[in-house]
Amino acid sequence: MKLFYTFIITLLITLHGYRKKSLSTSGALAAFFVGVGTIQNDWPVFAVVLLVFYFTGSRLTKYKAERKEQLEEEYHEGGQRNAIQVFSNALVGTILAIIHQYYYGDEESCLLDDRGSRFIFFMYLGIYATCNGDTWASELGILNKGWPILITTLKKVPPGTNGGVTPLGLLASVLGGFIIGLSAIISLGLSNLCKGYIEIILIASISGFMGSLIDSLLGATVQISKYDEKLKKITYQKNKHSKTISGYDLLDNNQVNFVSSLVTGATTAYICDLIYTK
């Protein structure tokens, strides 16, 4: 019966994303897999964190869409994220939720009481804090009044440059992580088995900030940024009007997102494991 409800809830959320143009056709199929794999976990916190990431990110994508369309060459109404974009953010988190369910699925004690369960949870938390922090930073940071600075040189670069950071974007990355942490402790608190883990908010906030910085560092170095002097915006096309601003063409945006979230998630889990096992 639980699996039936999982399928229905995931289907409704996926259809909502497709109808609102937050997801493309392939993105909706990928999101359905992610939803089923995550929501099936006995601990609601996994589903809550995923849904907070999805709904807040989708909402912010549409915020001041007209302004973003002027600044972004590959702007799509609503976001229309495809399967690669969905999996680059959520695949590892989905796998962690499935592994956790297999080994620690029951709710006889708090999921933070067992070391293995705790490690998986904090890695999951770190991944989604990074994804949400980076999404918030990208969607709000591009609206900063002044031009961003490149994280490696501290020189001003056009809005949309990979590796460019702004005060608004950095603040947004902290808030993105904060909302993930807040949703996690509320969900855990409702289980009546986990109490007093308020520090999860701080952990998620730091993860959101650090994950965004790692993403920016990778974006400025192993991801190329070109500026079209005719269109006056960042471009992904090679033409006589474009010039390279920063980086090397080694990774694309999805690969950068995947690496930064994985590194931050693993680091968060490792540090928290050291803290909680003392």
PyMOL commands that set and color helices and strands:
alter all, ss='L'
color gray80, all
select helices_A, chain A and resi 2-19+25-39+44-61+65-71+83-104+115-141+167-189+199-221+253-276
alter helices_A, ss='H'
color red, helices_A
select strands_A, chain A and resi 149-150+164-165+225-228+233-235+242-246
alter strands_A, ss='S'
color yellow, strands_A
deselect
rebuild
show_as cartoon
